Amino acid sequence: MDTTFFDQAGAKRRLSEFKGKFIVLTAWAEWCPHCQAHLPKIQKDLYGPYASRGIAFVNVEASQGKAEDVAAFASKLGITMPLYHDDNGSTRKAYPITGYPTTTFITPDFRILDAKDGETPIPDYIALFTPYLAP
């Protein structure tokens, strides 16, 4: 299911833009302590090594935070990977978000493979997307 959100420059984006890649959609909240601990791990252990191998890491602040909240969050934690914000609630409506963070794993043909609540262990991510890695 498609959803809309905004990048840090304020441009409207759609999840479907990433179709054709394995999508790791992480819904997070800037006020969430688990997210503050987990997103830097995603950047270091997953985004760095795997983004160039066909995995799209789409990290959406889904608690209706604003662009300035996301920018402050990224600055405070040293996050340089793309972060998005959804101030219209479409991500929460489209995907099963029961808490923060919630990660939904979406195949290149845009089917939900799995969804996990909380700080998902890094090996769980790798196990799910390894079959979809580009050489």
N, C-alpha and C positions, 0 to 999 in steps of 0.2 A: 504494500500500500504506500502510496506517495505521501509526502509531507513537505511542508515549506518551513524555512528558517532563514536567518540572515547571517552573512559573514561579518567579519570585523570592519569591513569598509561600508557596511550597510546595504550591500547588494542582496536581493532576495535570491535564495537558492532552493533547489528541489532535491530531495533524496534521489529521485530518478535520474539525475545527472550522473550518478555514480553507477548506474546499471551497466553490467558488463564486467564489473569488478566484484570481488567478494567484499561485502560491506560489513564493517564492525560499527554499529550504531550504538554509541554510548550516550544515554540520557543522564545528565548530571545536574546538580544545583550548586551554585557558587557558595552557598552557606553550609553545605554538607561536609562534615569532617571526613567522611569516608571518601568522598570525591576528591577532597584536597590531598588525601594520601594516595589515591589510586591513579589519578590522571598523570602525575609525573612518572609513575611506573609504566603506564601505557606509552608515554612518549619515549622513554629510555629503552624499554625492553621490547616494544612492539613496533611503534611508528618508525623509529630509526632504522631497524633492520628490515622491516617488511613492507613499508609503504611503496618502495620502488619495485616490489615484486607482485604488484597487482592487487594489493589489499588497500581498500579505502577506509580510513579511520575517520568517522564522522562523529565528532563529539559535540553534542548539542545541549546547551544549558536549557533545560526544559521546564524549569519552575517559573517561567515568565520573567527571568532576569533580563536586565537591559544591557546594551552594548558596553556601557561604561563599567558595569559589574563584571562582565566577562574580561574586559581589558585589565581591570584591577586584579582579578583572580590570576590571569596569565602572568602578569608582571610580578606579583607576589611569589608565585611558585616557579618562575623561570620557564614557563611553558611557551614553546615556540611553534608547536604543531598547530594546524588550523583548529580554531574553536568557533563554534557557532552559537547563536542564541535564538530561541523561539519564544517571542513575546505574544504570540497569538494562540498558543496551546495546541497547535496541530499535531505535534509529535506525540503528546500525551493522548490525544484522541485516536491517532492512527496505530500506535504500538502499545503493548501491554506493559506500562510502567507502573510498578507497584511501590517503588521506593527509589532512592538514589544511592549509588548509581544503578542503573539497569542497562544491560548490554544485550542487544538483539543482533544475531548473526544472520546475514542475508546473502543468499547465493547470487552469483552473477546474473541468473535469470529472474532475480527479484522475488525469490521465495524465502520465507523465514525458515531457517535451519534449526535455530535454538534461541532461547532467551534466558539470561541469568541475572538474578538480583544480587546486589552487593558487590564486594570487591572480589571479582572473579580471579582465581589464580592464573598467572601468566601461562603455565602449561596448558590450561584448558582452552585458552584462545588459540594457541598454536595447534593443538590437536584438531580443532574445528576448521581452521583455515588452511592447514598444510595441503590437503588435496587440491586446493585452488591456487596454489602459488605459481606464479610465472617463473620460468627458469632464470 
